[in-house]
Amino acid sequence: MSAPLTHPFHIHRSGSGEPPLVLVHGFGASGRFWRHWVPELGRRGEVHAVDLKGFGRAPTPPGADYSPLSQARHLAEYIRGLDGSPPVLFGHSLGAGVVVAATLRLLDEGGAHLPCALVLVSGAVYPQRLPPFLRMAQLPGIGDLFLVATPPRPALRLGIQGIIHRSRSVTPEQVEVYREPLTSFRRRRAILRAARQVAAADAGPVASRLAEIQVPTLLLWGKDDGVVPPELGRRMSEDLPDACLVEMPRVGHLPPEEAPEESLAPVLRFLDERVGS
């Protein structure tokens, strides 16, 4: 497969076969967010684990547009450059909003490159109150403290534990997955800029068009998600024409990390039944 050289992502590819599986992380994460799912998904198709612009190992141009809508434009560009069968798009949290916006963009272009299916995990697609870490980042002065130094491991651990249900599931490896990119000042600067470009109002036009997305969609939610409440998943299952919702008890905002095997099982069933991979 080939993709345009102009996209500003870092892509880690693994596995083989079709359809391609394009994985988009949420805010503050990277393509490594999906690391527990990737080995099994790679047996179903070639996995494209995306680091969005500014995150993970992707470029961090100063003064760039890191907004979700800009990321969606680049994602649509990347999808247009894929060869072979239409991809399955995965998105977590804010990444799910990016995936939905990119799908609508491709639809507006005539639908020739539409994905064959979507998997949206804890999807931040509707306008909602921003979580505390984004609200704090947007405050002048307070948000700038993020630039001073790499966040300490105990603070990151507490941050992760604050958005999941199974707090004992947090491992040192998981903390390092989030911390390692933040050792770079340029990346902290990019992530702070990205945080300040997240606007809840931007989600309105995207959410209002969900009925136009006809592709099979799996919605996966933790019943104890305090970041993107599960009632928004139930609303999305009604607004999307061909969606099924799976809610996981005793799981918070990070199902692929908090309950890897339990959360992957419905995804594999969905791929087998609706995509035929």
Beta strands, then each sheet from edge to edge (+ up, - down):
strand 1: 10-14
strand 2: 21-24
strand 3: 47-51
strand 4: 88-92
strand 5: 117-121
strand 6: 217-222
strand 7: 243-248
sheet 1: 1+ 3- 2- 4- 5- 6- 7-
end
